[in-house]
Amino acid sequence: MEDVKRFLREAKLDSWTAALPTVVAGVGALLVLMRTVSNHREAKEKIRRARNRRTESLRRAEEAVLRYKQSHPTADLTPILKLSLSELTKELHEGSLNPEEALNAFMEKTLAVHKKLNCCAEILLESFDQLETVGSNKEGLLYGVPVSIKDNCGYKEMRHRCAAVPCDRTSLQLIVLWQKYQ
């Protein structure tokens, strides 16, 4: 510290020149602080929007399952959950089980498990919309079988939890799955 004082005395700097590095450092620190605060706010806002999307999709899925149960009060969906994949696809292809029953059975189970484990990032509600068109293609190997997608598998318009950015295209794995097995 003594060396700095000696240097400043010997350099005979005027007060403005001596204060300039301090001002520059202060402005730089202020800019870094402002950017950090701004990034923190943006991150909190992204988290808030993601939570709202998730809450809304879970709420709407619960409503859809409840509507199904109200319109089919005698339906017992629990035996569907005990079927193996081959048994499930066989019953769906034969028509003894329909895709709506399968989707609602697995959706109800998904929501129950989510309440215990907090494991669902988002429910893709277009699954319920796809029920209307799924009957036209019974040839697919996975006809009517509900599928769960891990969120690191890109799905167009779905946000990845690890990056919190929307995916601009559907991953190759999902494209192949839908084309080959739907």
Contacts in CASP RR format, 6 or more apart in sequence:
PFRMAT RR
TARGET T0000
AUTHOR 0000-0000-0000
METHOD contacts of the structure
MODEL  1
MEDVKRFLREAKLDSWTAALPTVVAGVGALLVLMRTVSNHREAKEKIRRA
RNRRTESLRRAEEAVLRYKQSHPTADLTPILKLSLSELTKELHEGSLNPE
EALNAFMEKTLAVHKKLNCCAEILLESFDQLETVGSNKEGLLYGVPVSIK
DNCGYKEMRHRCAAVPCDRTSLQLIVLWQKYQ
8 18 0 8 1.000
46 164 0 8 1.000
47 164 0 8 1.000
50 159 0 8 1.000
50 161 0 8 1.000
50 164 0 8 1.000
53 122 0 8 1.000
53 159 0 8 1.000
54 120 0 8 1.000
54 121 0 8 1.000
54 122 0 8 1.000
57 122 0 8 1.000
57 123 0 8 1.000
57 124 0 8 1.000
57 125 0 8 1.000
58 111 0 8 1.000
58 114 0 8 1.000
58 120 0 8 1.000
58 123 0 8 1.000
60 123 0 8 1.000
60 125 0 8 1.000
61 107 0 8 1.000
61 110 0 8 1.000
61 111 0 8 1.000
61 123 0 8 1.000
61 125 0 8 1.000
62 111 0 8 1.000
64 104 0 8 1.000
64 107 0 8 1.000
64 125 0 8 1.000
64 128 0 8 1.000
65 104 0 8 1.000
65 107 0 8 1.000
65 108 0 8 1.000
65 111 0 8 1.000
68 75 0 8 1.000
68 100 0 8 1.000
68 104 0 8 1.000
69 75 0 8 1.000
69 104 0 8 1.000
69 108 0 8 1.000
75 101 0 8 1.000
77 101 0 8 1.000
77 104 0 8 1.000
77 105 0 8 1.000
77 108 0 8 1.000
78 105 0 8 1.000
80 88 0 8 1.000
80 97 0 8 1.000
80 101 0 8 1.000
80 102 0 8 1.000
80 105 0 8 1.000
80 106 0 8 1.000
81 105 0 8 1.000
81 106 0 8 1.000
81 109 0 8 1.000
83 91 0 8 1.000
85 145 0 8 1.000
88 97 0 8 1.000
88 102 0 8 1.000
88 145 0 8 1.000
89 141 0 8 1.000
89 142 0 8 1.000
89 143 0 8 1.000
89 145 0 8 1.000
91 97 0 8 1.000
92 98 0 8 1.000
92 99 0 8 1.000
92 102 0 8 1.000
92 143 0 8 1.000
92 144 0 8 1.000
92 145 0 8 1.000
93 138 0 8 1.000
93 143 0 8 1.000
99 131 0 8 1.000
99 134 0 8 1.000
99 135 0 8 1.000
99 143 0 8 1.000
99 144 0 8 1.000
100 131 0 8 1.000
102 144 0 8 1.000
102 145 0 8 1.000
102 146 0 8 1.000
103 127 0 8 1.000
103 128 0 8 1.000
103 131 0 8 1.000
103 144 0 8 1.000
103 146 0 8 1.000
106 146 0 8 1.000
107 123 0 8 1.000
107 127 0 8 1.000
107 146 0 8 1.000
110 120 0 8 1.000
110 123 0 8 1.000
110 148 0 8 1.000
111 120 0 8 1.000
113 119 0 8 1.000
114 120 0 8 1.000
121 151 0 8 1.000
121 161 0 8 1.000
122 151 0 8 1.000
122 158 0 8 1.000
122 159 0 8 1.000
124 149 0 8 1.000
124 155 0 8 1.000
124 158 0 8 1.000
127 146 0 8 1.000
134 143 0 8 1.000
134 144 0 8 1.000
135 143 0 8 1.000
137 143 0 8 1.000
137 182 0 8 1.000
140 180 0 8 1.000
140 181 0 8 1.000
140 182 0 8 1.000
141 180 0 8 1.000
141 181 0 8 1.000
142 177 0 8 1.000
142 181 0 8 1.000
142 182 0 8 1.000
143 181 0 8 1.000
143 182 0 8 1.000
147 177 0 8 1.000
149 155 0 8 1.000
149 158 0 8 1.000
149 174 0 8 1.000
151 158 0 8 1.000
151 159 0 8 1.000
151 160 0 8 1.000
151 161 0 8 1.000
151 162 0 8 1.000
152 160 0 8 1.000
152 161 0 8 1.000
152 162 0 8 1.000
153 171 0 8 1.000
153 173 0 8 1.000
153 174 0 8 1.000
154 160 0 8 1.000
154 167 0 8 1.000
154 169 0 8 1.000
154 170 0 8 1.000
154 171 0 8 1.000
154 174 0 8 1.000
155 167 0 8 1.000
155 170 0 8 1.000
155 171 0 8 1.000
155 174 0 8 1.000
156 167 0 8 1.000
156 168 0 8 1.000
156 169 0 8 1.000
156 170 0 8 1.000
157 166 0 8 1.000
157 167 0 8 1.000
158 166 0 8 1.000
158 167 0 8 1.000
159 165 0 8 1.000
159 166 0 8 1.000
159 167 0 8 1.000
160 167 0 8 1.000
END
